[in-house]
Amino acid sequence: MSTIDQQFVEYIVKTLVNNPDKVEIARDIDEKGVLLSLTVDPEDIGRVIGRKGATAQSIRTLLRALGTKNDARYNLKIVNNDEYIPQPRSDTPVEHTEAAKDYAEEEAAEVVETKPVEEETPEVVENKSELAEKTRQELADLDDLDI
């Protein structure tokens, strides 16, 4: 029997992925709260994480909102199965990939010499200890939040 939090995440994730039958959510409880471990088909992991992690972060935000309602602290772990071997997209015709390969080879043959990029010197921060202390304090304040 799955709990409301598992059903909630399962519903969201199943609407995002191509293989909803392979979505699994394990639930563990410890002193830090509830940990939901999400496993999806390796082909769908990118859909769940999203660009720059935006989709995963959105799911975690919604889960925190549910936690606020249920007086619980939730965390979502997306489990990566390493068995994934990238396959060409099935909706891309082979002639398109061959044309792209030919184009890349032509472009590589026409590479011209460029001047090296000048490296920028990083900006020196004065009072590094003050900055470090301020950052530590801000992180401590965030840890104290009950979200």
N, C-alpha and C positions, 0 to 999 in steps of 0.2 A: 504494500500500500504506500503510495507516494504522498508526501505532505503537500501543503498548499504552496510552499516555496519551490519545491521541485516541479510541481505542475505549472507554476507561473513561468519559470525559466524554460521548461520544456515547450510550452506553448509558443513563447517568443522565438526560440531557436528553431523549432520545427517550421515556422513560417518563413525563415530566412534561408534554409538549406535545401539542396537538391535531393538529399537522401534522408528524409525525416525518420525513416524506420531505424536508422543507425545512431540516433541521438540517445545518449545514456547520461543520467545524472545520478551521481552517488552523493550521499549526505553524511557528513561527519560532524559530531558536536564535541567541542573541547572547551577549555577555559577562555579561549578568545572569542568563541561564538560558534556559528554554524558555517561550515565550509561545504560549498557545493562544487563538486568536481564534474565538469562537463566534458564528455567525450563525443566527438562527431566523426563522421567519415573524413579521412584525410583530405579528400577532394574539397570538402566544405569548410575546412578550418579558416581559410581566408575570408569567407563570407561572414563567419562568426566574429572574427577579430576586426575586420574592416580596415579601411585606410587609416594608417597611423594609430590603430587601436580604437578608433572612434566608436565602432559598433559594440565592442566588448565593454568599453567604458560606459556606454549608454545602458547596456544591460545591467552592469554593476550599480549604476545610479538608480535604476528602477528597483533593483533588489534592495538597496538601502532604504528606499521609500517604503517598501513592504516591511522591512525590518523596523522602521520607525512605528509603523502601525501595530506590529506584533511584539514590540519591545524586545527585539532580538538584533544581534549584530551578525550580518551576513557577509560572506566573502565568496567570490566566484573564481574558481581555478579552471582554466581551459587546458585540458590534457592534450598534448601533441603526440600523436602516434607517428613514429619515425618510419613506418613502412610505406609512406607515400612516395611514389615515383611519378614525377610530372609526366603527363601525357599531353599530346597536342590537343587543343580544343576540338571537339567533334564538329562544331558548327563552322570551323574554318576550312574551306576547301583546300586540298593539297596543292593545287596550282597557285594559290595565294602564298602559301608558305615557300614554295619553290621560287616564286617571283621575288619575294622578300629576300631570300638567300642570294639570288643573283644580284639584286640591287645592292645588298651589303658588300658583296665581293667587288662590284664596280666602284663603290664609294671608297673602299679600302685601297684600291689601286690608285685613286686620285688624291690620296692624302698629301697635303703640302706641309712643308716645314713651318712650324710656328715658333714664335719666341716664347721662352719659358715664362711662366706666371710668377710674378714677384710675390713673395710671401709677405703678408702683413705682420707686423709685430703686434702681439697682443697688448691691449691696454693695461697698464699697470694700475692695480687697485691699491690705494693707500689704506692703511689701517686694516690689514687683512684680518687681524684678530677681532676687530669690531664687527666686520662683515660676517665672519664665521659665527660669532656669538649671536648676532641678530638672526642669522639663518637657523641656528640651533633652537633659539627661542621660538621662532615661527613654527618650526617643525614640532616642538613640544606642545605648542598651543593647538596645533592640528590634531595631535594624538589625544589631547584631552577632550576633544569634541565627541559627543555621543551621537553619532549619525546612524 
